[in-house]
Amino acid sequence: QVQLVESGGGLVQAGGSLRLSCAASGRTFSSYGMAWFRRAPGKEREFVAAISWSGGSIYYADSVKGRFTISRDNAKNTVYLQMNSLKPEDTAVYFCASSSRGGGYGLKYSTAYDYWGQGTQVTVSS
């Protein structure tokens, strides 16, 4: 059974930074793409960032490009999301997801993911 456990969320002022972590277990972490999605209050879940199995391909939503950085450490079975210059509109529950594929443009879509974490709350105050 695959388990994904997010951490690092919290309350931060606009312009601040947070680093989210997602620890994975139960499958060969280094073989699969990983991603972060988020769901803001009253909105649908949306794609934030994705990274291929090797880290060689990375994708971002336009809304976070230049501010967020996704990375992974295959030795630690962990994926990270460094979030800088946070804005109130970044307030959401952030979910880590593990894909059934290793890479490709399809990593931008939720249908590519078969396991999800419980989520961690990020709140950005103005």
Residue pairs with C-beta under 8 A, 6 or more apart in sequence:
1 26
2 24
2 25
2 26
2 27
2 98
2 114
2 115
3 24
3 25
3 26
4 22
4 23
4 24
4 96
4 97
4 98
4 115
4 116
4 117
4 118
5 22
5 23
5 117
5 118
6 20
6 21
6 22
6 94
6 95
6 96
6 117
6 118
6 119
6 120
7 20
7 21
7 22
7 23
7 120
8 18
8 19
8 20
8 21
8 120
9 18
9 20
9 94
9 120
9 121
9 122
10 18
10 121
10 122
10 123
11 123
11 124
11 125
12 18
12 86
12 122
12 123
12 124
12 125
13 124
13 125
14 86
14 87
14 88
14 124
14 125
14 126
15 85
15 86
16 86
16 124
17 82
17 83
17 84
17 85
17 86
18 83
18 86
18 122
19 80
19 81
19 82
19 83
20 36
20 80
20 81
20 83
20 94
20 96
20 120
20 122
21 78
21 79
21 80
22 34
22 36
22 78
22 79
22 80
22 81
22 96
22 117
23 76
23 77
23 78
24 34
24 77
24 78
24 79
24 96
24 98
25 77
27 98
27 115
29 74
29 77
30 53
30 54
30 74
31 53
31 102
32 53
32 98
32 99
32 100
32 101
32 102
33 50
33 51
33 52
33 53
33 98
33 99
33 101
33 102
33 103
33 104
33 107
33 112
34 50
34 51
34 70
34 72
34 79
34 96
34 97
34 98
34 99
35 47
35 48
35 49
35 50
35 51
35 70
35 96
35 97
35 99
35 107
35 108
35 112
35 113
36 48
36 49
36 50
36 70
36 79
36 81
36 94
36 95
36 96
36 97
37 45
37 46
37 47
37 48
37 94
37 95
37 97
37 110
38 45
38 46
38 48
38 90
38 92
38 93
38 94
38 95
38 122
39 45
39 46
39 92
39 93
39 95
39 119
40 46
40 89
40 91
40 92
41 91
41 92
43 92
45 95
45 110
46 61
47 59
47 61
47 108
47 109
47 110
48 60
48 61
48 64
48 68
48 81
48 94
49 58
49 59
49 60
49 61
49 64
49 68
49 69
49 70
49 81
50 58
50 59
50 70
50 99
50 107
50 108
51 57
51 58
51 59
51 70
51 71
51 72
51 79
51 107
52 58
52 102
52 103
52 104
52 107
53 102
53 103
54 102
54 103
55 71
55 72
56 103
57 103
57 104
57 107
58 70
59 105
59 107
59 108
60 68
60 70
63 89
64 83
64 90
67 83
67 84
67 85
67 86
68 81
68 82
68 83
68 84
69 81
69 82
69 84
70 79
70 80
70 81
70 82
71 79
71 80
71 82
72 78
72 79
72 80
73 79
73 80
79 96
81 94
83 90
83 122
86 122
86 124
87 124
88 124
88 125
88 126
89 124
90 122
90 124
91 122
91 123
91 124
92 121
92 122
93 119
93 120
93 121
93 122
94 119
94 120
94 121
94 122
95 116
95 117
95 118
95 119
96 116
96 117
97 110
97 113
97 115
97 116
97 117
98 113
98 114
98 115
98 116
99 107
99 112
99 113
99 114
100 112
100 113
100 114
101 107
101 112
106 112
